Amino acid sequence: MNNKRPKGENVYQLVQKRLKFLFNEFDNIYVSFSGGKDSGVLLNLCIQYIREHNLNRKIGVFHMDYEAQYQMTTEYVEQTFRENQDILDIYHVCVPFKVVTCASMFQTYWRPWDESMHAHWVRPLPKNCYKKEDFPFYNEEMWDYTFQTSFASWYHKKHDAVRTCCLVGIRTQESLDRWRTIHGNNRLNSYHNLKWTRRLGYDLYNAYPIYDWTTEDIWTAYARFKWPFNQMYELYYKAGVPLDRQRVASPFLSTAQETLKLYKAIDPNTWGRMLGRVNGVNFTGIYGGTRAMGWQNIKLPEGYTWKEYMYFLLDTLPEETRQSYLEKLRVSREFWKYKGGCLDLSTIRKLTDLGIKFYVQKKTNYKTDKLPVQMDYLDDIDIAEFKEIPTYKRMCICILKNDHVCKYMGFALTKKEKLRRDRVMQKYKNIIK
C-alpha cells in the first residue's frame, strides 16, 4: 500500500482504503476512544465500515476513564456504547494508574478511581467497567501511558490473535509531537513500510488512519454523516474557545489549564467535586492562562538573572519536584552542548548577528532541512524563535506553569524519557522514605 496521496483523492477516500487494508490484514482490531472529536470520528468510521460492508466481526473499544471529566463526555461515551453494542467489544477501564497533573506544585501526579479517595470521587464508578483486578499486569507504579502499552499486549493474548492493531485518532495538525509520531517513525518499526503505523510488539501494532485530517475535516464528517458527537464542543464553541484548543483530555494537564475554569460555568456539579479531588484545582481554575501561571509575559524580578530566578523558584518546591526539574535541566543542557538542537538557517543567522557562540554541524540524522546547533544555555533571548532556543527563562516558565514534564522546553514523552522519569522519581521517593 502506497504512503503517498494519489491525486484527486480526499481524506475520506483515503481513510476508506486504509480501513480496508487494516480489516484485511488484522484479525484483531480495537480503537482507543477518549470521547473526543478525533477518536470519535475514527470509531464512527470503523462502525460505518463494518456495517456498510456487512463484516461478520466485532471491533474492540478501549476507553480509559479518567473519573474527572465533563458529564457530557460521559453521556457521549455511554451513548456510543449503547447504540453500537452489537458490534463493539467494550473495555471501559477505570484503573488508578498515575496521571500527570499541572494543577499543583506539590502533586506531580494523581490517581483516578483511587480507593483511598473513594469518598471524594468526582462521580460513581460506571457499571460493567474493568477495574485493576481485571488486569494482571497492573501495578501501582504504572502511569496511564504505560498502562495503554501493556493493555495492547494483554488484549492481543486474550483474543489469541494472529495480528492485533490498535487504531489511534491522532492528527499531525494537532502538535509537533504527533507530527513526529508519523513522520519521524522508523520504517523498520512500521507495518508493510507504512508511515502511519508503528510496531508495539510481535504481531502487535498501532495505526493512525486519520493522521492527515484537519480539524475542518473532522467537523465536516460529523455534519455530513450526522454522527452524534460530544456536546461539550458546542459549549466550548459558544464560550469562545478556539477550535484547536478544544480538548477532552484530563483537565489537570498543562494543555487544559487555560480552560479548566470553564468547568465552573459548563458543568458546576463536576467542578464542585473536582475542588476536593486534586490539590491546586481552584487556583488553576482562577489563574490558568494568566501571568500567575506563567502563560503570559512574565517579568524578571529586579536584581535577578533568569538563571538566579530559576534557582529561587526551585528552592520553593518540594525536594522531589525540585530534583525532577533539575534532572530535566541536566538532560537539556547536555543535549544542546554535545548533540545540538536543530535550527533553520534564518535562526542561525540571528544567533550570529547577536554574537552568540555556537557550533553548527554539517548534517543530521533527523529527516529535516534544519541543522544541529551546539550551544550553552542562555539567560534569555529576544527573537521570534524564543521557544526554540535553550534559555533559563523557558525553564522558569515551566516551573511557573507546573509543567512537570517540561513540554515547554521541548521534552516529548518518548519511551526512553518515560523510563528515565520513572527511575528518577522512584530514586528520590526512596531517599525521602
Secondary structure as the mmCIF struct_conf table of DSSP 4:
data_model
#
loop_
_struct_conf.conf_type_id
_struct_conf.id
_struct_conf.beg_label_comp_id
_struct_conf.beg_label_asym_id
_struct_conf.beg_label_seq_id
_struct_conf.end_label_comp_id
_struct_conf.end_label_asym_id
_struct_conf.end_label_seq_id
BEND BEND1 ASN A 3 LYS A 4
HELX_LH_PP_P HELX_LH_PP_P1 ARG A 5 PRO A 6
TURN_TY1_P TURN_TY1_P1 LYS A 7 GLY A 8
HELX_RH_AL_P HELX_RH_AL_P1 VAL A 11 GLU A 25
BEND BEND2 ASP A 27 ASP A 27
STRN STRN1 ASN A 28 SER A 32
BEND BEND3 GLY A 35 GLY A 36
HELX_RH_AL_P HELX_RH_AL_P2 LYS A 37 GLU A 52
TURN_TY1_P TURN_TY1_P2 HIS A 53 ASN A 54
BEND BEND4 ASN A 56 ASN A 56
STRN STRN2 ILE A 59 MET A 64
BEND BEND5 GLU A 67 GLN A 69
HELX_RH_AL_P HELX_RH_AL_P3 GLN A 71 GLU A 83
TURN_TY1_P TURN_TY1_P3 ASN A 84 ILE A 87
STRN STRN3 LEU A 88 VAL A 93
STRN STRN4 LYS A 98 LYS A 98
STRN STRN5 VAL A 99 VAL A 100
BEND BEND6 ALA A 103 ALA A 103
BEND BEND7 MET A 105 PHE A 106
BEND BEND8 THR A 108 THR A 108
STRN STRN6 TYR A 109 TRP A 110
TURN_TY1_P TURN_TY1_P4 PRO A 112 TRP A 113
HELX_RH_3T_P HELX_RH_3T_P1 GLU A 115 HIS A 120
BEND BEND9 VAL A 122 ARG A 123
HELX_LH_PP_P HELX_LH_PP_P2 PRO A 124 PRO A 126
TURN_TY1_P TURN_TY1_P5 LYS A 127 ASN A 128
STRN STRN7 TYR A 130 TYR A 130
HELX_RH_3T_P HELX_RH_3T_P2 LYS A 132 ASP A 134
TURN_TY1_P TURN_TY1_P6 PRO A 136 PHE A 137
TURN_TY1_P TURN_TY1_P7 GLU A 140 GLU A 141
STRN STRN8 TRP A 143 TRP A 143
HELX_RH_AL_P HELX_RH_AL_P4 ASP A 144 LYS A 158
TURN_TY1_P TURN_TY1_P8 HIS A 159 ASP A 160
BEND BEND10 VAL A 162 ARG A 163
STRN STRN9 THR A 164 VAL A 168
TURN_TY1_P TURN_TY1_P9 THR A 172 GLU A 174
HELX_RH_AL_P HELX_RH_AL_P5 LEU A 176 HIS A 183
TURN_TY1_P TURN_TY1_P10 GLY A 184 GLY A 184
HELX_RH_3T_P HELX_RH_3T_P3 ARG A 187 ASN A 189
BEND BEND11 SER A 190 SER A 190
STRN STRN10 TYR A 191 TYR A 191
TURN_TY1_P TURN_TY1_P11 HIS A 192 ASN A 193
STRN STRN11 LEU A 194 LEU A 194
TURN_TY1_P TURN_TY1_P12 LYS A 195 TRP A 196
STRN STRN12 THR A 197 GLY A 201
TURN_TY1_P TURN_TY1_P13 TYR A 202 ASP A 203
STRN STRN13 LEU A 204 ALA A 207
TURN_TY1_P TURN_TY1_P14 PRO A 209 ASP A 212
HELX_RH_AL_P HELX_RH_AL_P6 THR A 215 PHE A 225
TURN_TY1_P TURN_TY1_P15 LYS A 226 LYS A 226
TURN_TY1_P TURN_TY1_P16 GLN A 231 GLN A 231
HELX_RH_AL_P HELX_RH_AL_P7 MET A 232 LYS A 238
TURN_TY1_P TURN_TY1_P17 ALA A 239 GLY A 240
HELX_RH_3T_P HELX_RH_3T_P4 LEU A 243 ARG A 245
BEND BEND12 ALA A 249 ALA A 249
TURN_TY1_P TURN_TY1_P18 PRO A 251 PHE A 252
BEND BEND13 LEU A 253 LEU A 253
HELX_RH_3T_P HELX_RH_3T_P5 SER A 254 THR A 259
TURN_TY1_P TURN_TY1_P19 LEU A 260 LYS A 261
HELX_RH_AL_P HELX_RH_AL_P8 LEU A 262 ILE A 266
HELX_RH_AL_P HELX_RH_AL_P9 PRO A 268 MET A 274
TURN_TY1_P TURN_TY1_P20 LEU A 275 ARG A 277
BEND BEND14 VAL A 278 VAL A 278
TURN_TY1_P TURN_TY1_P21 ASN A 279 GLY A 280
HELX_RH_AL_P HELX_RH_AL_P10 VAL A 281 TYR A 287
TURN_TY1_P TURN_TY1_P22 GLY A 288 GLY A 289
BEND BEND15 THR A 290 THR A 290
HELX_RH_3T_P HELX_RH_3T_P6 ARG A 291 MET A 293
TURN_TY1_P TURN_TY1_P23 GLY A 294 GLY A 294
BEND BEND16 GLN A 296 GLN A 296
HELX_LH_PP_P HELX_LH_PP_P3 LEU A 300 PRO A 301
TURN_TY1_P TURN_TY1_P24 GLU A 302 GLY A 303
HELX_RH_AL_P HELX_RH_AL_P11 TRP A 306 ASP A 315
TURN_TY1_P TURN_TY1_P25 THR A 316 THR A 316
BEND BEND17 LEU A 317 LEU A 317
HELX_RH_AL_P HELX_RH_AL_P12 GLU A 319 GLU A 334
HELX_RH_PI_P HELX_RH_PI_P1 PHE A 335 LYS A 339
STRN STRN14 GLY A 341 LEU A 343
HELX_RH_AL_P HELX_RH_AL_P13 LEU A 345 ASP A 353
TURN_TY1_P TURN_TY1_P26 LEU A 354 GLY A 355
STRN STRN15 TYR A 359 VAL A 360
BEND BEND18 LYS A 362 LYS A 362
BEND BEND19 ASN A 365 LYS A 370
STRN STRN16 LEU A 371 GLN A 374
HELX_LH_PP_P HELX_LH_PP_P4 ASP A 376 TYR A 377
STRN STRN17 LEU A 378 LEU A 378
BEND BEND20 ASP A 379 ASP A 379
BEND BEND21 ILE A 383 ILE A 383
TURN_TY1_P TURN_TY1_P27 ALA A 384 GLU A 385
HELX_RH_3T_P HELX_RH_3T_P7 PHE A 386 GLU A 388
BEND BEND22 ILE A 389 ILE A 389
STRN STRN18 THR A 391 THR A 391
HELX_RH_AL_P HELX_RH_AL_P14 TYR A 392 LEU A 400
TURN_TY1_P TURN_TY1_P28 LYS A 401 ASN A 402
TURN_TY1_P TURN_TY1_P29 HIS A 404 VAL A 405
HELX_RH_3T_P HELX_RH_3T_P8 LYS A 407 MET A 409
TURN_TY1_P TURN_TY1_P30 GLY A 410 GLY A 410
HELX_RH_AL_P HELX_RH_AL_P15 LYS A 415 ILE A 432
#
